Amino acid sequence: MLFSAILTGLVLGGTYALIAMGLTLQYGVARIMNLAYGDLIIAGSFGAMLLFTALGINPLIALSIVVPLGFALSWLVYALMLQPLARRSPNRDRLEGDSILATFGLLFVIQGVALVLFGANYQSYSFLAVPIDVFGTTIAANRLLAFALAVLFGIGLFLLLTRTRFGTVIRAVAANPGSAPLVGIDVDHVARLAFALGGGLAAAGGVVVSMYLTFSATMGVIFTMKALIVVIMGGVGNLLGALAAGLILGVVETLVSSFIDPGLTLAATYLIFLAVLVVRPQGLFGKPAR
Amino acid sequence: MTTLSRRTLLQAMGTGALASALASLPSFAQDRTAIRIGYAVSKTGANAGGAGISTIPNYLLWVDDVNKAGGLELSKLGVTPPLEVTEYDDRSSAEETVRAIERLATQDNVDFILPSWGTGSNLAAGPTFDRFGFPQLAGTAVTDMAPQLVQRWQNSFWFLGGGHDYANALVDLLVKQRDAGAINNKVAIASVADGFGIDLSKAATPAFQAAGFELVYDKTYPLGTSDFAPIINEVAGLGVDTFVAFSYPPDTFALTQQSVVANFSPKIFYLGVGTAFPIYPNVAGPNHNGVMGVGGIDPDSEAIAAYFERHKALIGQAPDSWASAITYASLEILGQAITRVGDLDKAAVSAEIASGEFDTILGKVKLVDNQLRALWTVGQWQDGKFVGLAHTEGKAAREPVVPKSAWVPAS
């Protein structure tokens, strides 16, 4: 029973980690507190649903269409809307404030377009909703897929960031955007790339969760909030942190739901969040601010 | 810095007062070209999903139906003007709903105002409807307080019953099944910790206990929960024949899908809001058959069948089988009351709604104490229709199918 609950929790945590990874890149590297992040996830979900229901395209194949689109859209958004803000901001705090306001507006634009195109109705389709037996616990295949992708993206991007030259450049910008140009790094370019990468991850998350979650055009903010908790808990800009924080949240929620009361899952989530903030304000894997 | 002299200030105030006095004057033009209908509905925000299914499509359909028929006849004025709509988005906020209603009443000078979606917004808007004297046709509010509310706001009309109606009807139905030996005595309830779930579980828990059922699981889960595996896994091990969830749409769909995956297939599977939505059969696939929920329609009614057709033609999808038809019927009642009164006197129209008998898609309707008391309370998916199994007036459209057929696993 305990083992089964932990397994179910890990799989739920995989979903949380998956939807948070893009935000941690966008916030950690590009320093854009993207409030429209959840709406991009929803856009990815709509994309997958449309391809699946209208054209019969397998959502796994849809990933290869929707993810580049999310990347391109975020690239454009950064180039057109956020780059001017980044250039004129004297410091990071100012940029964070400006980006919150700008992406708050963007949230309504994306939501509005989705409302016009798809209406306010709940959308849902079913894909890979087949039971899989994992060590005696029945888990839906689509949720297991979300978990696997979260681990894959989390570890893959972590290796990319720590083991490659490109990753070092990204980390340099994340650590100190003021000094990065001194060693020949084009900060604008790197920030745009990181933001777009985050957008691609958001779209990937959207495609995967659309296989098992009911969504509607106005639900983006729920994803933004969840992702934000995971990002802050894990340490801003840290992909392994996001993975760990997501999994911890999932396991705790499931344990509380199974052994105490389902009504207390939300309370447990925020209790852990609070505990992490009190003990390690920089997040589980974050570096203390200098 | 600008300093305002007392004179300019007084002038400004005077002009302002005059302007607002002029704005609030009723229009005297009796050669009416339109009947102005105003509403603020949730096009964005948390309520948009519900409003987009039960409320907005029916407002659009009613206006379309009336205008296609040439308008509403106002015999005292000797005209038959069409309906003209002023619409706002209340962004799912009750304050915004109230502000929009005030604006509709004072700035836009509409003749009648239709309410927003949901119990909360209707309760919040009650005093405002009352203050301006507009009839309030609450087609999507479930409240046990309706008898008290109609005392307080005499122009308010409540069409969707209260939590006790639905909970008691469900328990009655289950008692019959138990006594017939179709199900055992064990019941599991999971309810969302929000308005609808709290109301219904508060009514259902004592009713189940009074009927002698053993409640082996009775817990709430927070709004926005997406993973129900822990609840389903636990309930599956308790040996219940009846699973009841007073849930909201996303939960309703997730509970279905996850129960299928976990192969938890109790004889009675009852869910809350969303079960009656036209999207439910898409979500559940072949497994929607036999699932029970709140609401229901009369599958043999020609008027309902015609209404479904018109709804599909204009909106592009079928209505839901609970609040949609009732919302539409409330508008038919408004239209007929206006025609009978013969002009746009709000008080006279309210009095007519309260006392008259109306011909609607639900059949002949007469409100009791400003409330619609003829309601479908328990429904079940049978052959592609969400048919009524229990009605507050005792008649059932179909017999319940118990046990429901076992889940078909997804391929």
Interface residues (C-beta under 8 A of the other chain):
Chain A: S4 A5 T8 L12 T15 F108 Q111 G112 L115 G119 A120 N121 Y122 Q123 S124 Y125 S126 L128 A129 V130 P131 T138 I139 A140 R143 Y212 L213 T214 F215 S216 A217 T218 M219 I222 G250 E253 T254 S257 S258 D261 P262 G263 T265 L266
Chain B: S42 K43 T44 G45 A46 A48 G49 A51 G52 I53 I56 A190 A193 K219 T220 Y221 P222 G224 T225 S226 D227 A229 P230 I231 N233 E234 P249 P250 F253 A254 Q257 Q258 V260 V261 A262 N263 G274 F277 I279 N282 V283 G285 Q317 P409 A410 S411
